[in-house]
Amino acid sequence: MSGSSHGHTPAAWTGVIIAFIGFCVSGAFMVMANPLGFWAGMVIIVAGGVVGMIMRAAGLGQAKRQRQPQGQLAHSEV
């Protein structure tokens, strides 16, 4: 898996960090029994996904792999 660079992009890191902050906010407000703060944290979690998708669309995500024709092997399969 280390050769695939799965998740090692600015878009992935930014989206995950924002979602993690939202998770922490939601968890804190859930313990404090504050529904408004909990839902604000949930909005932050969704915003992390949206930011990650926007950054990927802007070219900061992982490049899409080209499909090999059906009779040929990729370099990693040889």
C-alpha positions as a printed Julia matrix, in Angstrom:
78×3 Matrix{Float64}:
   0.0    0.0     0.0
   2.9    2.36    0.58
   3.66   2.45   -3.14
   0.22   3.77   -4.06
   0.47   7.12   -2.19
  -3.07   6.55   -0.94
  -4.13   9.67    0.94
  -0.79  11.47    0.78
  -2.1   14.64   -0.84
  -2.85  18.14    0.42
  -6.55  17.61   -0.36
  -6.73  14.44    1.73
  -4.81  15.86    4.68
  -6.81  19.09    4.75
 -10.16  17.33    4.54
  -9.27  14.87    7.3
  -7.89  17.57    9.62
 -11.02  19.69    9.23
 -13.26  16.65    9.81
 -11.23  15.69   12.9
 -11.66  19.18   14.34
 -15.4   18.86   13.72
 -15.41  15.48   15.47
 -13.68  17.03   18.5
 -16.15  19.94   18.57
 -19.14  17.6    18.33
 -17.78  15.33   21.02
 -17.1   18.18   23.43
 -20.54  19.71   22.98
 -22.22  16.31   23.26
 -20.61  15.82   26.68
 -21.69  19.35   27.67
 -25.27  18.51   26.56
 -25.37  21.39   24.08
 -27.23  20.29   20.94
 -26.47  23.47   18.98
 -22.72  23.04   19.44
 -23.0   19.35   18.55
 -24.7   20.14   15.26
 -22.18  22.9    14.56
 -19.46  20.25   14.87
 -21.37  18.01   12.47
 -21.46  20.87    9.96
 -17.69  21.22   10.32
 -17.29  17.49    9.6
 -19.3   17.81    6.38
 -17.33  20.95    5.49
 -14.12  18.9     5.72
 -15.42  16.54    3.06
 -16.54  19.38    0.84
 -13.18  21.17    1.18
 -11.35  17.94    0.32
 -13.46  17.45   -2.81
 -12.97  21.06   -3.9
  -9.21  20.79   -3.43
  -9.16  17.52   -5.39
 -11.08  19.2    -8.21
  -8.53  22.04   -8.13
  -5.75  19.55   -8.8
  -4.41  19.09   -5.27
  -5.55  15.48   -4.99
  -4.09  12.27   -6.31
  -3.92  12.0   -10.09
  -6.23   9.43  -11.62
  -4.51   6.31  -12.86
  -4.65   5.5   -16.54
  -6.35   2.19  -17.3
  -4.19  -0.4   -19.02
  -5.57  -2.15  -22.11
  -6.92  -5.57  -21.19
  -4.03  -7.68  -22.48
  -1.14  -5.74  -20.96
   0.35  -5.93  -17.49
   1.21  -2.87  -15.46
   4.77  -2.46  -14.19
   3.79  -3.55  -10.67
   2.32  -6.84  -11.95
   5.44  -7.97  -13.81
